[in-house]
Amino acid sequence: MISAPVGYQCPQCVAEGRKGVRQGRTVLGGHRRDTSSNVVTLTLIGINVVIWVMGLVIGTRGDSFYDRYARGIGTNELSARLGLVLGERNDPFSFGVVDGQWYRLITAAFTHENVLHIGLNMVALYMLGSSLEPILGRSRFITLYLLSALGGTAASLLTVSDPYQLSYGASGAVYGLFGALFVIARRLGRDTGGIVVILGINLVFGFTVPGIDWRAHLGGLVIGTALAAVFAYAPKEQRGLWALIGSLAAAMFITTAIMIAVT
């Protein structure tokens, strides 16, 4: 039984009563939930961690093409199979997006190299996601995350110099969340100085440290910032429509960039 102002009520009665109560919304239209408000964020972190652990378990124990490639660059077989590689059409093996391995466009964003790599990205994802998911709602948050990841992928493919260079990590998506947090904080009249400083430090770090795919960072940042602006400044009565239009426009832009890169 559940305590009430007068007596007690059964859990079933309380649940039925809540069904008739209109669910509240945040200032940007996200559903206010009684349960965990960052379940999508935690799910994304879980997927990233599982894939990373699987990579450690699989290692490079075989003698397949992927094993040899992975050993040559100091990673594991799973990362070689899931990471972003453009490839070339005329090579004698099937390896890369140009050879039809389109899944790499998204799986690369869930693949990481070492403890530091996944640790930094997951801490950032938890902090940013726990702030953005409740205010945007689950559907707009996951859309923002995935399109930011794909924006990073597209930017990386467009400017890659070595078609067999392997790139992976959630950084593109995380930078998209950074841009979104900045836009939404401005929309709500919050101080954005701290966000700008942290983002600036990360951008400098990405440009100056060898081996970091700064192109994916910029691609994710641009898409995340632009899409968040649509979410944040859409008219209240047409938020759903504008969210759909903005998401489709971002998806078309990303698709065009990817098609240019692979042709």
C-alpha positions as CSV (number, residue, x, y, z in Angstrom):
1,M,0.0,0.0,0.0
2,I,1.1,3.6,-0.6
3,S,0.6,6.3,2.0
4,A,-1.9,9.1,1.0
5,P,-3.1,12.3,2.7
6,V,-6.1,10.3,3.9
7,G,-5.4,6.6,4.5
8,Y,-3.7,4.4,2.0
9,Q,-4.0,3.5,-1.7
10,C,-3.0,0.4,-3.5
11,P,-0.2,0.7,-6.1
12,Q,-2.5,-0.3,-8.9
13,C,-4.9,2.5,-8.0
14,V,-2.1,5.0,-7.9
15,A,-0.8,3.8,-11.3
16,E,-4.2,4.1,-12.9
17,G,-4.7,7.6,-11.5
18,R,-1.4,8.8,-12.9
19,K,-2.4,7.7,-16.4
20,G,-5.0,10.4,-16.4
21,V,-2.6,13.1,-15.4
22,R,-0.9,15.1,-18.2
23,Q,2.8,14.6,-18.2
24,G,4.8,17.8,-17.6
25,R,7.4,19.1,-20.0
26,T,10.7,21.0,-19.7
27,V,11.2,24.5,-21.0
28,L,12.3,23.0,-24.4
29,G,9.6,20.4,-24.6
30,G,11.2,17.3,-23.1
31,H,9.0,15.0,-21.1
32,R,9.5,15.3,-17.3
33,R,9.9,11.7,-16.0
34,D,9.6,10.2,-12.6
35,T,12.1,7.5,-13.5
36,S,15.8,7.9,-14.6
37,S,16.1,11.0,-16.8
38,N,19.4,9.9,-18.4
39,V,18.6,6.3,-19.5
40,V,19.6,6.9,-23.1
41,T,22.9,8.3,-21.9
42,L,23.6,5.3,-19.7
43,T,22.6,2.9,-22.5
44,L,25.1,4.6,-24.9
45,I,27.8,4.3,-22.3
46,G,27.0,0.6,-21.8
47,I,27.2,-0.1,-25.6
48,N,30.5,1.6,-25.8
49,V,32.0,-0.2,-22.9
50,V,30.7,-3.6,-24.1
51,I,32.3,-3.1,-27.5
52,W,35.6,-2.0,-26.0
53,V,35.7,-5.1,-23.7
54,M,34.9,-7.3,-26.6
55,G,37.8,-5.9,-28.5
56,L,40.1,-6.7,-25.6
57,V,38.8,-10.2,-25.4
58,I,39.1,-10.9,-29.1
59,G,42.5,-9.3,-29.5
60,T,44.6,-10.2,-32.6
61,R,45.1,-13.9,-32.1
62,G,44.3,-15.0,-35.6
63,D,46.0,-14.6,-39.0
64,S,43.1,-13.0,-40.9
65,F,43.6,-9.8,-43.0
66,Y,42.0,-7.8,-40.1
67,D,44.3,-9.4,-37.5
68,R,47.4,-8.5,-39.6
69,Y,46.2,-5.0,-40.2
70,A,45.3,-4.5,-36.5
71,R,48.8,-5.7,-35.4
72,G,50.4,-3.4,-37.9
73,I,48.8,-0.3,-36.3
74,G,48.7,-1.5,-32.7
75,T,45.0,-2.2,-32.2
76,N,42.7,-5.2,-32.0
77,E,40.8,-7.1,-34.7
78,L,37.4,-5.8,-33.6
79,S,38.5,-2.2,-34.0
80,A,39.9,-3.0,-37.4
81,R,36.5,-4.4,-38.4
82,L,34.4,-1.6,-36.9
83,G,36.5,1.5,-37.2
84,L,36.2,4.1,-40.0
85,V,38.2,3.3,-43.1
86,L,37.6,4.8,-46.5
87,G,39.4,2.2,-48.6
88,E,39.9,2.1,-52.3
89,R,37.8,0.5,-55.0
90,N,40.6,-1.1,-57.0
91,D,42.4,-2.9,-54.2
92,P,42.3,-6.7,-54.2
93,F,40.5,-7.0,-50.9
94,S,37.2,-5.8,-49.4
95,F,38.1,-3.2,-46.8
96,G,36.4,0.1,-46.1
97,V,33.3,2.1,-46.8
98,V,33.9,2.3,-50.6
99,D,33.7,-1.5,-50.6
100,G,30.2,-1.5,-49.1
101,Q,31.1,-1.6,-45.4
102,W,28.6,1.2,-44.7
103,Y,28.1,0.0,-41.1
104,R,31.5,1.5,-40.3
105,L,29.9,5.0,-40.5
106,I,28.2,4.5,-37.2
107,T,30.1,1.6,-35.5
108,A,33.3,3.7,-35.6
109,A,31.6,6.0,-33.1
110,F,31.2,3.1,-30.6
111,T,34.8,1.8,-30.9
112,H,37.7,2.9,-28.7
113,E,41.4,2.2,-28.4
114,N,42.4,2.1,-24.8
115,V,41.3,2.9,-21.2
116,L,42.2,6.6,-21.5
117,H,40.4,7.0,-24.8
118,I,37.1,5.4,-23.7
119,G,37.4,6.8,-20.2
120,L,37.6,10.5,-21.3
121,N,34.8,10.1,-23.8
122,M,32.5,8.2,-21.5
123,V,33.0,10.7,-18.6
124,A,32.2,13.6,-21.0
125,L,29.2,11.7,-22.4
126,Y,27.8,11.1,-18.9
127,M,28.2,14.7,-17.9
128,L,26.9,16.2,-21.1
129,G,24.2,13.6,-21.6
130,S,22.9,13.9,-18.1
131,S,22.4,17.6,-18.7
132,L,21.0,17.5,-22.2
133,E,18.8,14.4,-22.2
134,P,16.3,15.5,-19.5
135,I,15.7,18.9,-21.1
136,L,15.6,17.7,-24.8
137,G,13.8,14.4,-24.2
138,R,15.0,11.0,-25.2
139,S,14.1,11.1,-28.9
140,R,15.7,14.4,-29.7
141,F,18.7,13.6,-27.6
142,I,19.5,10.3,-29.3
143,T,18.9,12.0,-32.7
144,L,21.4,14.7,-31.7
145,Y,23.9,12.2,-30.6
146,L,23.8,9.9,-33.6
147,L,23.7,12.8,-36.2
148,S,26.7,14.4,-34.5
149,A,28.5,11.1,-34.7
150,L,27.7,10.8,-38.4
151,G,28.7,14.4,-38.9
152,G,32.1,13.6,-37.5
153,T,32.3,10.5,-39.7
154,A,31.5,12.6,-42.8
155,A,34.1,15.2,-42.0
156,S,36.7,12.6,-41.4
157,L,36.0,10.9,-44.8
158,L,36.0,14.1,-46.7
159,T,39.4,15.2,-45.7
160,V,41.3,11.9,-45.1
161,S,44.7,11.8,-46.8
162,D,45.3,8.0,-46.4
163,P,42.4,5.8,-47.5
164,Y,43.5,3.1,-45.2
165,Q,43.8,5.3,-42.1
166,L,41.7,3.9,-39.2
167,S,39.6,6.3,-37.2
168,Y,37.3,5.6,-34.3
169,G,35.9,7.0,-31.1
170,A,32.8,8.8,-29.7
171,S,34.6,12.2,-29.8
172,G,32.6,13.5,-32.8
173,A,29.3,12.8,-31.0
174,V,30.7,14.2,-27.7
175,Y,31.8,17.5,-29.5
176,G,28.3,17.7,-30.9
177,L,27.0,17.5,-27.3
178,F,29.4,20.2,-26.3
179,G,28.0,22.5,-29.1
180,A,24.5,21.6,-28.1
181,L,25.1,22.5,-24.4
182,F,26.5,25.8,-25.4
183,V,23.5,26.7,-27.6
184,I,20.9,25.5,-25.0
185,A,22.7,27.4,-22.2
186,R,22.5,30.6,-24.2
187,R,18.9,29.9,-25.0
188,L,18.1,29.6,-21.3
189,G,20.2,32.7,-20.3
190,R,22.9,30.7,-18.5
191,D,26.6,31.5,-18.3
192,T,28.5,29.8,-21.1
193,G,32.0,30.9,-20.2
194,G,33.0,27.6,-18.7
195,I,31.7,25.7,-21.7
196,V,33.7,27.9,-24.1
197,V,36.9,27.4,-22.0
198,I,36.5,23.6,-21.8
199,L,35.6,23.3,-25.5
200,G,38.5,25.6,-26.5
201,I,41.0,23.5,-24.5
202,N,39.7,20.3,-26.1
203,L,39.9,21.8,-29.6
204,V,43.5,22.9,-29.1
205,F,44.3,19.4,-27.7
206,G,42.8,17.8,-30.8
207,F,44.8,20.0,-33.2
208,T,48.2,19.7,-31.4
209,V,48.4,16.1,-30.3
210,P,49.3,13.6,-33.1
211,G,47.0,10.8,-33.9
212,I,43.8,12.6,-32.9
213,D,41.2,12.9,-35.7
214,W,40.3,16.7,-35.3
215,R,38.3,16.6,-38.4
216,A,35.7,14.3,-36.8
217,H,35.7,16.7,-33.8
218,L,34.8,19.7,-36.0
219,G,32.2,17.7,-38.0
220,G,30.4,16.6,-34.9
221,L,30.6,20.1,-33.4
222,V,29.1,21.8,-36.4
223,I,26.2,19.3,-36.7
224,G,25.5,19.2,-33.0
225,T,25.5,23.0,-32.7
226,A,23.3,23.6,-35.7
227,L,20.8,20.9,-34.8
228,A,20.6,22.1,-31.2
229,A,19.9,25.6,-32.4
230,V,16.8,24.2,-34.3
231,F,15.7,22.3,-31.2
232,A,16.2,25.3,-28.8
233,Y,14.8,28.1,-30.9
234,A,11.9,26.4,-32.6
235,P,8.4,27.9,-32.0
236,K,6.8,26.2,-29.0
237,E,3.7,25.2,-31.0
238,Q,5.8,23.6,-33.8
239,R,8.7,22.0,-31.9
240,G,8.0,18.5,-33.3
241,L,7.8,19.8,-36.9
242,W,11.0,21.8,-36.6
243,A,12.8,19.0,-35.0
244,L,11.9,16.7,-37.8
245,I,12.9,19.3,-40.5
246,G,16.2,20.0,-38.8
247,S,17.0,16.4,-38.3
248,L,16.2,15.5,-42.0
249,A,18.2,18.5,-43.2
250,A,21.2,17.4,-41.1
251,A,20.9,13.9,-42.4
252,M,20.7,15.0,-46.0
253,F,23.8,17.2,-45.5
254,I,25.7,14.4,-44.0
255,T,24.6,11.9,-46.7
256,T,25.7,14.3,-49.4
257,A,29.2,14.8,-47.8
258,I,29.6,11.0,-47.4
259,M,28.6,10.3,-51.0
260,I,31.1,12.9,-52.2
261,A,33.8,11.3,-50.1
262,V,33.2,7.8,-51.5
263,T,32.9,8.7,-55.2
